[in-house]
Amino acid sequence: MKRILVPTDFSKHAESALRVAAQIARKNNSEIILLHMLELPQQSKDALSNGADIPQIMFFKDRAIEKLEELMDIDFLEGLNVSEIIQFHKAFDGILGISQKNQIDLIVMGSHGASGFEEMFIGSNTEKVIRTSDVPVLVIKNENGDFKADRLLFASDFSSEIKSSFKKLLEFAKIFDSHVDLVMINTPNSFKSTAVAEKIMKDFVKDYDLPNHTMHIYNDVNVEKGILNYASSVNADLIGMCTHGRTGFAHFFNGSISEDLVNHAVRPVITFKI
């Protein structure tokens, strides 16, 4: 894990994400790239294109540079290799572009979640990144930034399509010497007998040299509730999920369990795109 990207809007949630990224970077001797996307008001974007009102635009940029410099001097980054980037761009598009350009291995983001109409119709930059990022995305939900991954819960249907994503999860688990809880959520709409579920999981894991792990089958009314309830019952430090990266109407009608978890979980969530 050579490069970790941390987008920041200078909020407490973003600072918590940076604190977690620093912990991971120390374990791996990784570089942190600290990114701020400067989303100008529409009138300022127009001014940028025609050369007018440059002083106002430079004011926004200079203020962002000041805040980034303050972050760069924060105590928990001392001794780490940290670089900074400011871009005039929409946050979502800019994050993905910087990630691809700089060969990022992990994106760490803070999120306060969303609910109601905001969750359904607007969504957050974090959700959009989760849906489309080709690299793992670690979402930090609380503000203390004290990150542990002693017990990593990985929920899945354990189908063959997730194998490449599962390898990335195992690499992450190895960094933190995590105990991996493999769990299949059994729901009324997709019920499997214990014997069938156990066979699916055993057939899946036989191809891997797994670290310290256990396998579980958990029954609940739907997958999201099952993951959250099981995570609570075992006091998991981190929830791992795969995401299909649905977009458009497919996402609207089918939803995304990973994105819903990011909104509703109190624990950190790490996602891997299939």
C-alpha positions as CSV (number, residue, x, y, z in Angstrom):
1,M,0.0,0.0,0.0
2,K,2.2,2.8,-1.3
3,R,-0.2,5.8,-1.7
4,I,-3.3,6.8,0.4
5,L,-5.6,9.5,-0.8
6,V,-7.4,11.6,1.8
7,P,-9.9,14.1,0.4
8,T,-10.6,17.0,2.9
9,D,-13.2,19.7,3.3
10,F,-11.5,20.8,6.6
11,S,-14.3,19.3,8.7
12,K,-13.9,17.3,11.8
13,H,-15.0,14.2,10.0
14,A,-12.3,14.8,7.3
15,E,-9.7,15.3,10.1
16,S,-10.7,12.0,11.6
17,A,-10.2,10.3,8.3
18,L,-6.7,11.9,8.0
19,R,-5.9,10.6,11.5
20,V,-6.8,7.1,10.5
21,A,-4.8,7.4,7.2
22,A,-1.8,8.4,9.3
23,Q,-2.1,5.3,11.4
24,I,-2.2,3.1,8.3
25,A,0.6,5.0,6.6
26,R,2.9,4.4,9.6
27,K,2.2,0.7,9.4
28,N,3.1,0.5,5.7
29,N,5.5,3.4,5.2
30,S,2.9,4.8,2.8
31,E,2.7,8.3,1.3
32,I,-0.4,10.3,2.1
33,I,-1.8,12.6,-0.6
34,L,-4.1,15.3,1.0
35,L,-6.6,16.6,-1.5
36,H,-8.9,19.6,-1.4
37,M,-11.3,20.1,-4.3
38,L,-12.1,23.8,-4.6
39,E,-15.7,24.0,-5.8
40,L,-16.3,27.6,-6.8
41,P,-19.7,29.2,-7.1
42,Q,-21.0,29.2,-10.6
43,Q,-20.3,32.9,-11.1
44,S,-16.7,32.3,-10.1
45,K,-16.4,29.4,-12.5
46,D,-17.6,31.7,-15.3
47,A,-15.1,34.3,-14.2
48,L,-12.3,31.7,-14.3
49,S,-13.1,30.9,-17.9
50,N,-13.2,34.5,-19.2
51,G,-10.3,35.8,-17.0
52,A,-12.5,38.2,-14.9
53,D,-12.6,38.5,-11.1
54,I,-9.3,36.7,-10.7
55,P,-8.6,38.3,-7.2
56,Q,-11.7,36.6,-5.8
57,I,-10.7,33.3,-7.2
58,M,-7.2,33.6,-5.8
59,F,-8.6,34.5,-2.4
60,F,-10.4,31.1,-2.3
61,K,-7.3,29.3,-3.4
62,D,-5.0,31.1,-1.0
63,R,-7.4,30.4,1.9
64,A,-7.4,26.7,1.0
65,I,-3.6,26.6,0.9
66,E,-3.5,28.2,4.4
67,K,-5.8,25.5,5.7
68,L,-3.9,22.7,4.1
69,E,-0.6,24.0,5.5
70,E,-2.2,24.0,9.0
71,L,-3.2,20.4,8.4
72,M,0.2,19.5,7.2
73,D,1.6,20.7,10.5
74,I,-0.7,18.7,12.7
75,D,1.1,16.5,15.2
76,F,-0.1,13.1,14.1
77,L,1.4,13.6,10.6
78,E,4.9,14.2,12.0
79,G,7.5,12.1,10.2
80,L,5.2,10.9,7.5
81,N,5.5,11.6,3.8
82,V,2.6,13.9,3.0
83,S,1.9,15.9,-0.1
84,E,-1.0,18.3,-0.9
85,I,-3.1,19.0,-4.0
86,I,-5.7,21.7,-4.6
87,Q,-7.8,21.5,-7.7
88,F,-10.7,23.5,-9.1
89,H,-13.2,20.7,-9.8
90,K,-16.3,19.0,-8.5
91,A,-15.3,17.0,-5.5
92,F,-16.6,13.6,-6.8
93,D,-15.0,13.8,-10.3
94,G,-11.8,15.3,-8.9
95,I,-11.3,12.6,-6.3
96,L,-11.6,9.8,-8.9
97,G,-9.3,11.6,-11.3
98,I,-6.6,12.2,-8.8
99,S,-6.9,8.6,-7.6
100,Q,-6.3,7.3,-11.1
101,K,-3.6,9.8,-12.0
102,N,-1.5,9.1,-8.8
103,Q,-2.0,5.3,-8.7
104,I,-3.7,5.4,-5.3
105,D,-4.0,2.2,-3.4
106,L,-6.6,3.3,-0.7
107,I,-9.0,6.2,-0.3
108,V,-9.8,7.3,3.2
109,M,-12.8,9.5,3.6
110,G,-14.9,10.9,6.5
111,S,-18.7,10.8,6.4
112,H,-21.5,12.0,8.6
113,G,-24.0,10.0,6.7
114,A,-27.3,11.2,5.2
115,S,-31.0,10.4,5.7
116,G,-34.4,10.9,4.2
117,F,-34.7,12.8,1.0
118,E,-31.0,13.9,1.1
119,E,-30.0,10.2,1.1
120,M,-32.4,9.2,-1.6
121,F,-32.1,12.1,-4.1
122,I,-28.8,13.9,-3.4
123,G,-26.4,11.4,-2.0
124,S,-22.9,12.4,-0.8
125,N,-19.6,12.6,-2.4
126,T,-18.5,9.7,-0.3
127,E,-21.4,7.5,-1.6
128,K,-20.5,8.4,-5.2
129,V,-16.8,7.6,-4.7
130,I,-17.8,4.2,-3.1
131,R,-20.0,3.4,-6.1
132,T,-17.3,4.1,-8.7
133,S,-13.8,3.9,-7.2
134,D,-11.7,1.0,-8.5
135,V,-9.6,1.1,-5.4
136,P,-10.8,0.3,-1.8
137,V,-12.5,3.1,0.0
138,L,-12.3,3.3,3.8
139,V,-15.1,5.4,5.4
140,I,-14.7,6.8,8.9
141,K,-17.9,7.6,10.7
142,N,-16.8,9.0,14.1
143,E,-14.7,11.9,15.1
144,N,-12.2,10.4,17.4
145,G,-10.0,8.9,14.7
146,D,-8.8,6.1,16.9
147,F,-8.8,3.3,14.3
148,K,-8.7,-0.5,15.0
149,A,-9.2,-3.4,12.8
150,D,-8.7,-6.3,15.3
151,R,-12.0,-7.8,14.3
152,L,-12.9,-7.3,10.6
153,L,-16.3,-8.4,9.6
154,F,-16.7,-9.3,5.9
155,A,-20.3,-9.9,4.7
156,S,-20.9,-11.4,1.3
157,D,-22.8,-14.0,-0.7
158,F,-19.4,-15.6,-1.4
159,S,-20.0,-15.9,-5.1
160,S,-17.1,-16.3,-7.6
161,E,-17.4,-12.7,-8.8
162,I,-16.0,-11.3,-5.6
163,K,-12.7,-13.3,-5.6
164,S,-10.5,-10.4,-6.8
165,S,-12.1,-8.1,-4.2
166,F,-11.7,-10.6,-1.5
167,K,-7.9,-10.8,-2.1
168,K,-7.7,-7.1,-1.5
169,L,-9.6,-7.5,1.7
170,L,-7.2,-10.2,2.9
171,E,-4.2,-7.9,2.1
172,F,-5.8,-5.2,4.3
173,A,-6.5,-7.7,7.1
174,K,-2.9,-8.8,7.0
175,I,-1.7,-5.2,7.6
176,F,-3.6,-5.1,10.9
177,D,-3.4,-8.8,11.8
178,S,-7.2,-8.8,11.9
179,H,-9.4,-11.6,12.9
180,V,-11.7,-12.0,9.9
181,D,-15.4,-12.7,10.6
182,L,-16.9,-14.2,7.4
183,V,-20.6,-13.9,7.5
184,M,-23.5,-14.8,5.1
185,I,-26.7,-13.0,5.9
186,N,-29.8,-15.3,5.4
187,T,-33.0,-13.4,4.6
188,P,-36.6,-14.5,3.9
189,N,-36.2,-13.3,0.3
190,S,-33.0,-15.3,-0.2
191,F,-33.2,-18.1,2.2
192,K,-30.6,-20.9,2.3
193,S,-30.5,-23.9,4.6
194,T,-27.5,-24.0,7.0
195,A,-26.0,-26.9,5.1
196,V,-26.2,-25.1,1.8
197,A,-24.8,-21.9,3.2
198,E,-22.0,-23.6,4.9
199,K,-21.0,-25.5,1.7
200,I,-21.0,-22.2,-0.3
201,M,-18.7,-20.6,2.3
202,K,-16.4,-23.6,2.6
203,D,-16.0,-24.0,-1.1
204,F,-15.2,-20.3,-1.4
205,V,-12.5,-20.1,1.3
206,K,-10.6,-23.3,0.3
207,D,-8.8,-21.4,-2.4
208,Y,-7.2,-19.0,0.1
209,D,-4.6,-19.0,2.8
210,L,-6.8,-17.3,5.3
211,P,-5.6,-15.6,8.5
212,N,-7.3,-16.1,11.8
213,H,-10.9,-16.3,10.9
214,T,-14.4,-17.7,11.7
215,M,-17.4,-18.4,9.5
216,H,-21.0,-17.5,10.5
217,I,-24.5,-17.6,9.1
218,Y,-26.8,-14.9,10.4
219,N,-30.6,-14.6,9.9
220,D,-32.3,-11.3,9.7
221,V,-35.1,-9.5,7.8
222,N,-32.8,-8.0,5.2
223,V,-29.1,-7.9,4.4
224,E,-28.3,-4.4,5.7
225,K,-30.0,-5.0,9.1
226,G,-28.3,-8.4,9.3
227,I,-24.8,-6.9,8.8
228,L,-25.4,-4.1,11.3
229,N,-26.9,-6.4,13.9
230,Y,-24.2,-9.0,13.6
231,A,-21.5,-6.4,13.7
232,S,-23.0,-5.1,17.0
233,S,-23.3,-8.6,18.4
234,V,-19.6,-9.4,17.9
235,N,-18.4,-5.8,18.5
236,A,-16.7,-5.7,15.1
237,D,-14.1,-2.9,14.6
238,L,-14.6,-2.7,10.9
239,I,-17.2,-3.8,8.3
240,G,-16.0,-4.9,4.9
241,M,-18.2,-5.1,1.8
242,C,-18.0,-5.5,-2.0
243,T,-19.9,-3.1,-4.2
244,H,-21.2,-3.6,-7.7
245,G,-20.9,0.1,-8.6
246,R,-24.4,0.5,-9.8
247,T,-25.3,3.8,-11.4
248,G,-28.4,5.5,-12.8
249,F,-31.8,3.8,-12.6
250,A,-30.2,0.5,-11.6
251,H,-28.9,2.1,-8.4
252,F,-32.2,4.0,-7.8
253,F,-34.4,0.9,-8.0
254,N,-32.1,-1.7,-6.6
255,G,-30.2,0.4,-4.1
256,S,-26.7,-0.4,-2.8
257,I,-26.2,-2.2,0.4
258,S,-22.7,-0.8,0.7
259,E,-23.8,2.8,0.3
260,D,-26.7,2.3,2.8
261,L,-24.3,0.9,5.3
262,V,-22.0,3.9,5.0
263,N,-25.0,6.1,5.8
264,H,-26.3,4.0,8.7
265,A,-23.4,2.3,10.3
266,V,-21.6,3.8,13.3
267,R,-18.5,1.6,12.6
268,P,-16.0,2.2,9.9
269,V,-16.8,0.6,6.5
270,I,-14.3,-0.5,3.8
271,T,-15.6,-1.2,0.3
272,F,-14.1,-3.1,-2.6
273,K,-15.5,-2.7,-6.1
274,I,-16.3,-5.9,-7.9
